[in-house]
Amino acid sequence: MSAPTDWEATLEQQRREKDDYFGDNPQSPIPDAERPDFEGLRYYPPDENYRFELDLHEHVEKERVVVATTTDGEREYLRWGEFRLQVDGDEQTLQAYRRSADDPGLWVPFRDETSDEETYGAGRYLDLHAEEDRLGDRWVVDFNLAYNPFCAYSARYECPMVPVENWLDVAIEGGEKTYESSEGYETE
């Protein structure tokens, strides 16, 4: 087995820190009763095939999009641009959103063929930060960093749903898998 690359080592460190936070922090989304037995989240192994350096094809008109939430609420985003990528030989397009015009980051929610099977049924998210996730004019879109929204851990959270335009017809076997609650909370 070869030594991990820098991005793999960084990813593993981030995962350990998240697991520590989820297990110990009072602000953790893991239900209080489950924290003493919490041993960490389940993840796909790091896979460089799910790391992409992509151009953001920015939309000329930044359309306002109303996104439903898990508690029948709504949130507004701007459809900022799209990423075009190939996964397993299939061309895929993902819309990237911003909360406001002056937000430098991007929110990329998605569902894929693992949703409802190995990953959270409502989908997962990627947050891209302008300072950390850019290489010149390109963005690093790393599905190894895909995470479950807090509503995957507890019904007390409200989370935006993944717009249908970001439902992929391929499996993305990167990032977090489904959390299995011992309290019987359905995460699908």
N, C-alpha and C positions, 0 to 999 in steps of 0.2 A: 504494500500500500504506500502510495506516495505521500509526502508531507503536504499539509493543507496550504493552499495559496493564501495570500493576504485577505482576500475577500471572504474566503471560507472561515479563516480564523476569526475575523471580525464578526461574521454571521453567528458563529458558535458562541462568541462572547456575548453578543446581543441577546441571544436566546437564553443563555444562563442568567443574565441580568433581568430579563423579563420574567423568567420562572421565579427568581428570588422575589421580585416585586409582587407577582401574583400570589405567592405563598405567604408573604410576610407583611405587606403594606396594608394599613387599614382602608385605603382607597381601592384595593383590589376588587375586580368584578367577581372574583370567585366567592360564592356564598360563604359566610363566616364559619358555618358548621363544617365545610369541606376543607378549609385551609390547613388544619392540623395533619390531614392525610394527603395533602396535595404534593405530588412528586414531580410536577412539571407538565407542560403541554406536550402534545404529540406533534411532531414535525416530519415532513419529508426530508430525506437526506439532501444536503446541498448538491445542486446540479447546475453546472455552468451553462447547460443548454437552456435554462430558464432565465438567463441574464442577457439582456439585450441593450445595445447602445443604439438609440433610435432618434430620428428627427421627429419633432412635434410639428405636425401639419396644422398650423394655427388657422382657425376659422376666421374668415373676414368679418362675419357678423357673429357676435357672441350672444347666442340665443339664451334666454332665461329658461331654465328647465325646473319644473316642480317635481320633486321626488317624494313619493310616499314613504312613511316611516313604519316601523314595526308596531307602533301603537296607534295607527290610523291618523297620524299627524302628517305634516308636510314640511319640506325644507326646499329652499330655492338655491340653485347653483347656476353658474354660467357655463355653457358648453364651450370650452376654450379651444380645443383642438383635438386631433386624433393621432394615435400611434398606429402605424401599419407594420405588422410583423408576420413572420412565418413560424408556425409551431407544427412540428412533425410534417413539414411539407405543405401545410395548409395556410393560405393567406388569412390573416385575422386583422380586424380593426377594433381598436379600443378608444372610446371617447374619454377625454380628460377634462375634468371640471375644476372650476375655482369658485370659492364662496363669494368673492367680490373681485372687481377689476384690479384692485391694488394688492391682491394676494399673490405672492410670487410662487407659491407652491401649486401642486396639482393633486387632485384626488382622483384615483382610478379604481372604481369598484368593478368587480366582475363576478360572474358565475361561469362555471365550466362543467365539463362532463364528470368531474369528481363531486360536484355539489349534490348533496343528499345521499352520497355514497360514503366517501372518505372525508369529505370536508363539509363545513357548515352549509346547510341547505339554502339559506338566503344569500349566500355568496361571501366573498372576502374582499378586502380592500388593500390598495397600495397607496401610500402617501409619498409624494415626490417633493423633495425640498430643493429649491433653486441653488443653494450654496453647496449642498452635499451630493446631489444626484445629477449633476451636469458635468459633462466633459466637453468644454467649448460650447458649441451650438446644439449638441446632442444630449439626450437624457438617458440615464441608466434606469431601465425598467427591469427590476429584478424580482421575479415571482418567488424567489426563495424568501423574500421579505413579506409575502402575502400574509395578512393576519385576519383573524376573526374579529368582527365588531363586538363590543361589550355585551350586546343582547344575546350573543351565543353562549354566554356564561350565566346570565341571570335575566329573568323577565322584567326586572326593575329598570332596565335601560331601554331607551328609545334610539333606534338606529335607522338611518336612511336605507331604503331598499336599493338593490342594484337595478338601474334602468334596463329595460329589455334590450336596448341597443348594445349593451355590454355583456350579453349572454353569449359565451363562446361555445362553438360546437366541437371543441377539442378538450382533452384532459390536460390540466395544468397541475402536474405532480410536484409542486414546489410550495414551500411555506407551511403554514399551520394546517393541521388536520382538525377534525371535529373534537370538541371537548365533551367528555362523557361525565355528566353530573351524577353523583351518588344520591342526590336528593330526588332524582327522577324528573328533573326539569328537561323538557324536550327541547333540544337544540336544533331541531330541523324545522 
